[in-house]
Amino acid sequence: MIPKKVAEPQWLGLRAAVAIGLAASLTRLICLTLGFGDTPAAFGVVVAVLVVRPDFCRWPSLLYPVLIVVGGLSMAVGLGVRSMFPAGPEVWWFGVVGVLMQLLALALPAKLAMLTNAVAAAGVLPLLGPSASWTGLGHQLEAIAVGLAIGTVLQWGLTPAGLGELAPSTGPEGKDPPLAVRYRLALSSWVYWRKLVLAAFALAIGTGLATATPKYLYFGVVLLLNDSIGATLARVRDRMVGVSLGVLMPLLVFNTIGINSVGLGLAMGGSAALVTAFNLGPYLNTALISTGVAFAGYGPLMAWYIPNRWIAYLMGSALALLTGVLLFPNSALRRYRKLLENRDPASDAALARLYPEAREEAAWLGQRLQAPD
């Protein structure tokens, strides 16, 4: 008999998988019915499945309009750069937009820091296809709104009794520094400049290395490179495990019944169920994004999508790790141990904040690490 403490999270995960599968199917069906097209429908599907939380806690209400505004602004910047310089090469578009997205992310308050990667990714989305337009951008934002609505309604409808409370805030307490101060501090940091420069040249590096999908080097750098070595290592592990899990169901489902609303629901829900079955909940979002990307480009990418995406992400991961280790390295493990040696009550909060990143570094080095009390 399965103990209750083990069975309950798995039961919740399977319930969330059902909600995720339904959200994907309904969002695609409604978006296509409204005439948005396949690409906007893919945007809506990915947002709809990410809105469903496996613990069924609710997102803060403010997140919904903020996500649409921030995502729309980021995509408008990317499309604006492309429209102003239609004859410019793709590597130049990516370089300019990558720098602008890093600067725009600094304007986000600390409580919206979770959207930093969304800004970096959304800005270059209009650069990925040959037919980006302002009308298409409008449809994409409408599809995102549909995805937010459907995912939220399905989560509410399938929330078990006694759950569904508002998730606790993960942002730091207190007021943010003034905007001018945030920019001044960032622009005086070599850690920030290394990411800014890499965001500008990542696609050019991937193109120069003759990778089949150089855009994933850009995503690898802007999504994985973090301030500390430990945080970068954690993101690399999340990306590679999540991508590996997220492409299995599309291979099985799309090759069997093709791409349609039912198949998409089975692929998305199946990816969520697979993550639950292997007790790999922290990789759920990355796996769902990978499944969504496979859905969006599966037709032309079917023959070579998976190996080339893995290779490109591995190269992007390697570039992020080499940059984090060789250029102005910032070791969370070293700082954690120093604080632990000179521990006082004022350092408890810093120890708790550094511990996950320090533990990641220690695990990769095969070392033990004392946890804070």
C-alpha positions as CSV (number, residue, x, y, z in Angstrom):
1,M,0.0,0.0,0.0
2,I,1.4,3.4,-1.0
3,P,1.8,5.7,2.1
4,K,-0.5,8.7,2.1
5,K,2.4,11.2,2.2
6,V,3.7,9.7,-1.1
7,A,0.4,9.1,-2.8
8,E,-1.1,12.5,-2.2
9,P,1.5,14.6,-4.2
10,Q,1.3,12.0,-7.0
11,W,-2.5,12.2,-7.0
12,L,-2.3,16.0,-7.2
13,G,0.2,15.8,-10.0
14,L,-2.0,13.5,-12.0
15,R,-5.0,15.8,-11.4
16,A,-2.8,18.7,-12.6
17,A,-1.9,16.6,-15.7
18,V,-5.6,16.3,-16.6
19,A,-6.0,20.1,-16.2
20,I,-2.9,20.7,-18.4
21,G,-4.1,18.4,-21.1
22,L,-7.6,20.0,-21.2
23,A,-6.1,23.5,-21.1
24,A,-3.9,22.7,-24.1
25,S,-6.7,21.2,-26.2
26,L,-9.3,23.8,-25.4
27,T,-6.9,26.7,-26.0
28,R,-5.8,25.5,-29.4
29,L,-9.4,24.8,-30.4
30,I,-10.7,28.2,-29.4
31,C,-7.7,30.1,-30.9
32,L,-8.2,28.4,-34.2
33,T,-11.9,28.9,-34.1
34,L,-11.3,32.7,-33.5
35,G,-9.0,32.7,-36.6
36,F,-5.7,33.5,-34.8
37,G,-3.7,31.0,-36.7
38,D,-1.2,28.2,-35.7
39,T,1.6,30.4,-34.3
40,P,-0.6,32.5,-32.0
41,A,-2.4,29.3,-30.9
42,A,1.0,27.9,-29.9
43,F,1.6,30.9,-27.7
44,G,-1.8,30.5,-26.1
45,V,-1.2,26.8,-25.5
46,V,2.1,27.3,-23.7
47,V,0.8,30.0,-21.5
48,A,-2.4,28.0,-20.7
49,V,-0.4,25.0,-19.5
50,L,2.1,27.0,-17.5
51,V,-0.7,28.8,-15.6
52,V,-1.9,25.5,-14.1
53,R,0.1,25.0,-10.9
54,P,0.6,21.4,-9.8
55,D,-0.1,22.3,-6.2
56,F,-3.3,24.2,-7.3
57,C,-2.2,27.4,-5.5
58,R,-3.5,30.5,-7.2
59,W,-1.3,33.1,-8.9
60,P,-1.6,36.7,-7.7
61,S,-4.3,38.5,-9.7
62,L,-1.9,41.3,-10.7
63,L,0.3,38.8,-12.6
64,Y,-2.3,38.4,-15.4
65,P,-2.4,42.0,-16.7
66,V,1.3,42.5,-16.0
67,L,2.3,39.4,-18.0
68,I,0.3,40.6,-21.0
69,V,1.7,44.1,-20.8
70,V,5.3,43.1,-20.3
71,G,5.1,40.3,-22.9
72,G,3.4,42.7,-25.4
73,L,6.0,45.4,-24.8
74,S,8.9,43.0,-25.3
75,M,7.5,41.5,-28.5
76,A,6.7,45.0,-29.8
77,V,10.3,46.1,-29.2
78,G,11.6,43.0,-31.1
79,L,9.1,43.6,-34.0
80,G,9.9,47.3,-34.0
81,V,13.7,46.6,-34.5
82,R,12.9,44.2,-37.3
83,S,10.5,46.7,-39.0
84,M,12.9,49.6,-38.7
85,F,15.8,47.6,-40.3
86,P,14.1,45.1,-42.6
87,A,17.3,44.5,-44.6
88,G,19.4,43.9,-41.5
89,P,20.9,40.4,-40.9
90,E,19.3,38.1,-38.3
91,V,22.4,38.1,-36.1
92,W,22.2,41.9,-35.9
93,W,18.5,41.8,-35.0
94,F,19.2,39.3,-32.2
95,G,22.1,41.3,-30.9
96,V,20.2,44.6,-30.7
97,V,17.0,43.0,-29.3
98,G,19.1,40.9,-26.8
99,V,20.7,44.0,-25.4
100,L,17.4,45.9,-25.2
101,M,15.7,43.1,-23.4
102,Q,18.5,42.9,-20.8
103,L,18.1,46.7,-20.2
104,L,14.3,46.4,-20.1
105,A,14.5,43.6,-17.5
106,L,16.2,46.0,-15.1
107,A,13.1,48.1,-15.0
108,L,11.1,45.2,-13.5
109,P,10.6,45.5,-9.7
110,A,11.9,42.7,-7.5
111,K,8.5,41.2,-7.1
112,L,8.3,40.7,-10.9
113,A,11.8,39.3,-11.2
114,M,10.3,36.0,-12.2
115,L,9.4,37.6,-15.5
116,T,13.0,38.4,-16.4
117,N,13.5,35.3,-18.5
118,A,10.1,35.9,-20.1
119,V,11.2,39.3,-21.2
120,A,14.4,38.0,-22.7
121,A,12.6,35.3,-24.7
122,A,9.5,37.3,-25.7
123,G,11.6,40.0,-27.3
124,V,13.2,37.7,-29.9
125,L,10.0,35.8,-30.7
126,P,9.1,38.1,-33.6
127,L,12.6,37.4,-35.1
128,L,12.1,33.6,-35.4
129,G,9.8,33.5,-38.4
130,P,9.8,35.2,-41.8
131,S,6.2,36.5,-41.5
132,A,6.0,38.5,-38.3
133,S,3.6,41.4,-38.5
134,W,1.8,43.8,-36.2
135,T,-1.5,42.1,-36.9
136,G,0.1,38.8,-35.9
137,L,1.4,40.4,-32.7
138,G,-2.1,41.4,-31.8
139,H,-3.4,37.9,-32.4
140,Q,-0.5,36.5,-30.3
141,L,-1.5,38.7,-27.4
142,E,-5.1,37.8,-27.8
143,A,-4.1,34.1,-27.8
144,I,-2.1,34.6,-24.6
145,A,-5.1,36.2,-22.9
146,V,-7.2,33.2,-24.0
147,G,-4.6,30.8,-22.6
148,L,-4.5,32.7,-19.3
149,A,-8.3,32.6,-19.0
150,I,-8.7,28.9,-19.9
151,G,-5.8,27.7,-17.8
152,T,-7.1,29.7,-14.8
153,V,-10.7,28.5,-15.1
154,L,-9.6,24.8,-15.4
155,Q,-7.4,25.1,-12.4
156,W,-10.1,26.6,-10.4
157,G,-12.6,24.0,-11.6
158,L,-10.4,21.1,-10.8
159,T,-8.9,22.4,-7.5
160,P,-9.5,19.8,-4.7
161,A,-11.5,20.9,-1.7
162,G,-9.3,22.6,0.9
163,L,-6.7,23.7,-1.6
164,G,-6.4,26.7,-3.9
165,E,-5.0,29.3,-1.5
166,L,-3.0,32.2,-2.8
167,A,0.6,31.1,-3.2
168,P,3.0,32.9,-0.8
169,S,5.0,35.8,-2.3
170,T,8.6,34.8,-3.2
171,G,9.7,38.4,-3.8
172,P,11.9,40.2,-1.4
173,E,10.3,42.4,1.2
174,G,10.8,46.1,1.4
175,K,10.9,48.8,-1.2
176,D,12.9,48.5,-4.5
177,P,15.7,51.0,-5.0
178,P,14.8,53.8,-7.4
179,L,15.0,53.0,-11.1
180,A,18.1,55.1,-11.7
181,V,19.9,53.4,-8.8
182,R,19.0,49.9,-10.2
183,Y,20.5,50.8,-13.6
184,R,23.6,52.4,-12.0
185,L,24.3,49.4,-9.9
186,A,23.8,47.0,-12.8
187,L,25.9,48.9,-15.3
188,S,28.7,49.1,-12.7
189,S,28.7,45.3,-12.3
190,W,31.0,43.1,-14.5
191,V,28.6,40.2,-13.9
192,Y,25.8,42.1,-15.6
193,W,28.0,43.2,-18.5
194,R,29.1,39.7,-19.3
195,K,25.5,38.6,-19.8
196,L,24.7,41.8,-21.8
197,V,27.6,41.1,-24.1
198,L,26.8,37.4,-24.5
199,A,23.2,38.2,-25.2
200,A,24.4,40.5,-28.1
201,F,26.7,37.9,-29.6
202,A,25.2,34.5,-28.7
203,L,23.4,34.0,-32.1
204,A,26.5,35.1,-33.9
205,I,28.6,32.6,-32.0
206,G,26.1,29.8,-32.8
207,T,26.1,30.8,-36.5
208,G,29.9,30.9,-36.6
209,L,30.0,27.4,-35.1
210,A,27.7,26.2,-37.9
211,T,25.0,24.9,-35.5
212,A,21.7,23.8,-37.1
213,T,19.7,25.9,-34.6
214,P,21.9,28.8,-33.4
215,K,18.9,30.5,-31.7
216,Y,19.1,28.0,-28.9
217,L,22.6,29.3,-28.0
218,Y,20.9,32.7,-27.4
219,F,18.2,31.1,-25.3
220,G,20.8,29.0,-23.5
221,V,22.8,32.1,-22.5
222,V,20.0,34.5,-21.5
223,L,18.0,31.8,-19.7
224,L,20.8,29.9,-18.0
225,L,23.6,32.3,-17.2
226,N,23.1,33.6,-13.7
227,D,25.0,35.7,-11.2
228,S,26.5,32.8,-9.3
229,I,28.0,29.5,-10.5
230,G,25.6,27.5,-8.4
231,A,22.5,29.2,-9.9
232,T,23.9,28.7,-13.4
233,L,24.5,25.0,-12.7
234,A,21.0,24.5,-11.4
235,R,19.5,26.1,-14.5
236,V,21.6,24.0,-16.8
237,R,20.4,20.8,-15.1
238,D,16.8,22.0,-15.2
239,R,17.0,22.8,-18.9
240,M,18.6,19.6,-20.0
241,V,16.4,17.3,-17.9
242,G,13.3,19.2,-18.7
243,V,14.0,19.3,-22.5
244,S,14.7,15.6,-22.5
245,L,11.4,14.8,-20.7
246,G,9.4,17.3,-22.8
247,V,10.2,15.8,-26.2
248,L,9.3,12.2,-25.4
249,M,5.5,12.6,-25.6
250,P,5.5,14.6,-28.8
251,L,7.5,11.8,-30.5
252,L,5.0,9.2,-29.3
253,V,1.7,11.1,-29.8
254,F,2.4,13.2,-32.9
255,N,3.9,10.3,-34.8
256,T,0.9,8.1,-33.9
257,I,-2.2,10.3,-34.3
258,G,-0.8,13.5,-35.7
259,I,-1.1,17.1,-34.5
260,N,-4.7,18.1,-33.5
261,S,-6.4,19.3,-30.4
262,V,-6.8,15.8,-29.0
263,G,-3.2,14.9,-29.7
264,L,-1.9,18.1,-28.3
265,G,-3.9,17.5,-25.1
266,L,-2.5,14.0,-24.8
267,A,1.1,15.2,-25.4
268,M,0.9,18.1,-22.9
269,G,-1.0,16.0,-20.3
270,G,1.3,13.0,-21.0
271,S,4.4,15.2,-20.4
272,A,3.0,16.3,-17.1
273,A,2.1,12.8,-16.1
274,L,5.5,11.6,-17.0
275,V,7.2,14.2,-14.8
276,T,4.8,13.2,-11.9
277,A,5.5,9.5,-12.4
278,F,9.3,10.0,-12.1
279,N,8.8,12.5,-9.2
280,L,10.6,15.2,-11.1
281,G,8.2,18.1,-10.3
282,P,10.8,20.9,-10.4
283,Y,11.3,20.2,-14.2
284,L,7.6,20.4,-15.1
285,N,7.6,23.9,-16.6
286,T,10.7,23.3,-18.7
287,A,9.2,20.0,-19.9
288,L,5.9,21.6,-20.9
289,I,7.7,24.4,-22.7
290,S,9.7,21.8,-24.6
291,T,6.5,20.0,-25.5
292,G,4.9,23.2,-26.7
293,V,7.9,24.1,-28.8
294,A,7.8,20.6,-30.4
295,F,4.1,21.2,-31.2
296,A,4.8,24.6,-32.7
297,G,7.5,23.4,-35.1
298,Y,7.1,19.7,-35.3
299,G,6.1,19.6,-39.0
300,P,9.3,21.0,-40.5
301,L,11.5,19.9,-37.6
302,M,10.3,16.3,-37.3
303,A,13.4,14.6,-38.9
304,W,16.1,16.5,-37.0
305,Y,14.4,18.5,-34.2
306,I,15.5,16.6,-31.2
307,P,19.2,15.8,-31.7
308,N,19.9,19.3,-33.0
309,R,18.0,21.0,-30.2
310,W,19.9,18.9,-27.7
311,I,23.2,19.8,-29.2
312,A,22.5,23.5,-29.5
313,Y,21.2,23.6,-25.9
314,L,24.3,21.7,-24.7
315,M,26.5,24.3,-26.5
316,G,24.5,27.1,-25.0
317,S,24.8,25.5,-21.6
318,A,28.6,25.1,-22.0
319,L,28.9,28.7,-23.1
320,A,26.9,29.9,-20.0
321,L,29.0,27.7,-17.7
322,L,32.4,28.7,-19.2
323,T,31.4,32.3,-18.9
324,G,30.2,31.9,-15.3
325,V,33.4,30.1,-14.3
326,L,36.0,32.0,-16.3
327,L,34.7,35.6,-16.5
328,F,34.3,37.3,-13.1
329,P,33.2,34.0,-11.3
330,N,30.9,34.4,-8.3
331,S,30.9,31.3,-6.2
332,A,27.9,30.9,-3.9
333,L,29.6,27.9,-2.2
334,R,32.6,30.0,-1.2
335,R,30.4,32.8,0.1
336,Y,28.1,30.4,2.0
337,R,31.0,28.7,3.8
338,K,32.5,32.0,4.7
339,L,29.2,33.2,6.2
340,L,28.9,29.8,8.0
341,E,32.3,30.2,9.6
342,N,31.6,33.7,10.9
343,R,27.9,33.0,11.6
344,D,25.8,35.5,13.6
345,P,22.1,36.1,13.8
346,A,22.2,38.8,11.1
347,S,23.6,36.3,8.6
348,D,20.8,33.7,8.9
349,A,18.7,35.2,6.0
350,A,21.7,35.4,3.7
351,L,22.6,31.7,4.5
352,A,19.1,30.5,3.7
353,R,19.1,32.5,0.5
354,L,22.5,31.1,-0.6
355,Y,22.0,27.5,0.4
356,P,20.3,26.2,-2.7
357,E,23.0,27.7,-5.0
358,A,25.8,26.6,-2.7
359,R,24.3,23.0,-2.5
360,E,24.2,22.9,-6.3
361,E,27.9,23.7,-6.5
362,A,28.8,21.2,-3.8
363,A,26.8,18.5,-5.5
364,W,28.7,19.0,-8.8
365,L,32.0,18.9,-6.9
366,G,31.0,15.8,-5.0
367,Q,31.2,17.6,-1.6
368,R,29.1,17.6,1.5
369,L,27.5,20.8,2.6
370,Q,26.1,21.7,6.0
371,A,22.5,23.0,5.8
372,P,21.5,26.1,7.8
373,D,19.4,25.3,10.9
